[in-house]
Amino acid sequence: MLEFALRNDVYRRPLMTALDRLGLREGWRCVDVGAGGGDVSGALAEVVGRDGRVYAVDSDPLARDLVATAAAASSQVVAITQAAEELLLPEPVDLAFCRFVLMHVLDPAVVLGRMGGAVRPGGWVVAQEPITSAGRVGGRPLSMPDARHPDVGAELPALAVAAGLEVVDAWAESQAGAGPGPVADYLASLTGVHPGDAAVVLPPLVTVVARRPVN
Ligand SMILES: C[S@@+](CC[C@H](N)C(=O)[O-])C[C@H]1O[C@@H](n2cnc3c(N)ncnc32)[C@H](O)[C@@H]1O
């Protein structure tokens, strides 16, 4: 849970930038693919309100309990155990969202395609994925060899186009710091090594805001 809470802290700004760019509103139906601890699901639920709905989908059954705890106050959050590659919802949604997920799946193109299929025509697909090797500690590149696609962020716009989506906007952002604080703590949770006073640039997150074509 600690890592999720820290992620929420240091990557909340890119999340808010994306939701703002999108114009997420009350009443929207959304899916948070690879919801994990439910940070994003909770943030979406706050905006869509009681008339909206957030499906929190994750292949790990443990995530269901985490989401249930994190979003206990939000009756509109529905946790589902399902692989993103087989994404199937009870209704078309206005927004399909994922963050730090395509970097772990076997084939990011397949998952983006399922997300596109889950939204209504004209609906939104938003992905936020890192370029981990563009992060820096003391000037040196970071690496995340455990992830299947550690730099998938760099490919996101092209992957969205290949999935038949119209890319409306795309950008990259991350936080930087030196010395004690949430940036150093997050890096320590990610790598197991505390950076001390070294300068840190966290892996930039590439955000793609795309739409499913109407026809
Ligand atoms: C690094 S966590 C990200 C959690 C959350 N999206 C966030 O940003 O805080 C990745 C999550 O994706 C889930 N995941 C990985 N592969 C998946 C797949 N093929 N289908 C669904 N969920 C998957 C994992 O179980 C995990 O909860």
The ligand as a Tripos MOL2 file, in Angstrom:
@<TRIPOS>MOLECULE
LIG
   27    29     1     0     0
SMALL
NO_CHARGES

@<TRIPOS>ATOM
      1 C1          2.0410   -0.7520  -11.0360 C.3       1 LIG1
      2 S1          0.3980   -1.1840  -10.6710 S.3       1 LIG1
      3 C2         -0.4860    0.2840  -11.1310 C.3       1 LIG1
      4 C3         -1.7190    0.5000  -10.3080 C.3       1 LIG1
      5 C4         -2.5140    1.7500  -10.6210 C.3       1 LIG1
      6 N1         -2.9070    1.8080  -12.0230 N.3       1 LIG1
      7 C5         -1.7750    3.0000  -10.2340 C.2       1 LIG1
      8 O1         -1.3720    3.7600  -11.1180 O.co2     1 LIG1
      9 O2         -1.5920    3.2340   -9.0330 O.co2     1 LIG1
     10 C6          0.0030   -2.2810  -12.0210 C.3       1 LIG1
     11 C7         -1.3170   -2.9870  -11.8110 C.3       1 LIG1
     12 O3         -1.6680   -3.5930  -13.0550 O.3       1 LIG1
     13 C8         -2.1830   -4.8800  -12.7930 C.3       1 LIG1
     14 N2         -2.0040   -5.7000  -14.0000 N.ar      1 LIG1
     15 C9         -0.8460   -6.1410  -14.5290 C.ar      1 LIG1
     16 N3         -1.0930   -6.8550  -15.6470 N.ar      1 LIG1
     17 C10        -2.4460   -6.8480  -15.8160 C.ar      1 LIG1
     18 C11        -3.3050   -7.4050  -16.7870 C.ar      1 LIG1
     19 N4         -2.8400   -8.1060  -17.8180 N.pl3     1 LIG1
     20 N5         -4.6370   -7.2070  -16.6580 N.ar      1 LIG1
     21 C12        -5.1290   -6.4750  -15.6170 C.ar      1 LIG1
     22 N6         -4.3630   -5.9300  -14.6640 N.ar      1 LIG1
     23 C13        -3.0280   -6.1040  -14.7620 C.ar      1 LIG1
     24 C14        -1.3830   -5.3730  -11.5970 C.3       1 LIG1
     25 O4         -2.0580   -6.4220  -10.9110 O.3       1 LIG1
     26 C15        -1.2550   -4.0930  -10.7820 C.3       1 LIG1
     27 O5         -2.2900   -3.9600   -9.8520 O.3       1 LIG1
@<TRIPOS>BOND
     1     1     2 1
     2     2     3 1
     3     2    10 1
     4     3     4 1
     5     4     5 1
     6     5     6 1
     7     5     7 1
     8     7     8 2
     9     7     9 1
    10    10    11 1
    11    11    12 1
    12    11    26 1
    13    12    13 1
    14    13    14 1
    15    13    24 1
    16    14    15 ar
    17    14    23 ar
    18    15    16 ar
    19    16    17 ar
    20    17    18 ar
    21    17    23 ar
    22    18    19 1
    23    18    20 ar
    24    20    21 ar
    25    21    22 ar
    26    22    23 ar
    27    24    25 1
    28    24    26 1
    29    26    27 1
@<TRIPOS>SUBSTRUCTURE
     1 LIG1         1 GROUP 0 **** ****
